[in-house]
Amino acid sequence: MTTLNIYFNDIQDEGVAAICEALERNTALANLDIRDNSITPAGARSLTSMLEVNSALTKFNIAGNSIEAEGARALAEAIKQCP
């Protein structure tokens, strides 16, 4: 599987944290769509931690979440440092 679409599922921060934990060991998934899942800056921090070690993911969509400026800045920095 190279694409995972789980948009509009209300996974929230806890769900994205679990997904990110699994994706830290990912070698196949290239696209992740987690739009509109009630993700906040806490969930964005989970995404940044995963991005620091995941070299397979090349595209993700987090539109419609409430990551705020704090989460956006953290993600931008993590993307710059992607392996």
N, C-alpha and C positions, 0 to 999 in steps of 0.2 A: 504494500500500500504506500503510495507516495502523496496522497492528499487526504486530509481529514477535515470535513465540514461539520462543525457542531454549533452553528450559529442559532441564535434565538432559543437556547436551552436553559438559560438562567443558571449556569454552572457556578457563577460568582467566584470569589477569590479562592475558596476552598477547592473548587473543581479545577480551576486553572492551575493551582499549586500542584495538585495530583498529576495533571497532564504534563506539566513542566518537569516534574520529577521523573516521569517515564521518558520524556524527550531528552533528558540529559544523556541517556544511553542510546539515543536514536541514531541509526545510520541510514535510514531509508526515507522517512517522511520529509518531503520537500516543501509542502504547502499546508498551512494551518489556517483555518477560518474560524475565528471565535468572536465574530461580530455579535453585538447586542446580547451580552451575557452578564450584565451587572458587575463588571470587573472594575475595581477601584485601584488607587495607587498601590495598595498592598498586592493585588494581583499582578500589577505591572512589575513590581519587584521580583516576583516569581519568574516572570518572563525574562527579566534581565539576567537573573542567575542562570537560567537555562541557556540563553543566548551566548553566555560567556564560554560554554563548553560544547555547544551543539554546532557541528559544522555541516550537517546535512540540510537543515531548514534554510530555504532560500526566499520564502515568501510567507508572510502572515498578515491577516486582516483583523484588526481589533477595533474597527469603526463601531460607533454606537455604544461604547463603554464609557465609564466615568473615571478614566485614569488621571484626569486633570493634568495641569502643567508639570507637576512633580513627576508623575509617572511617564509623561512624554519625554521629559529631559533625561530620565534614567534610561529609557529605551533607546533614545538617540545615542547616548554615550555607549551603550552596550553594542549597538549595531556598528558603530565605528570600530569597535574592538573585536568584532566577530572573527572567529578562526577561519 
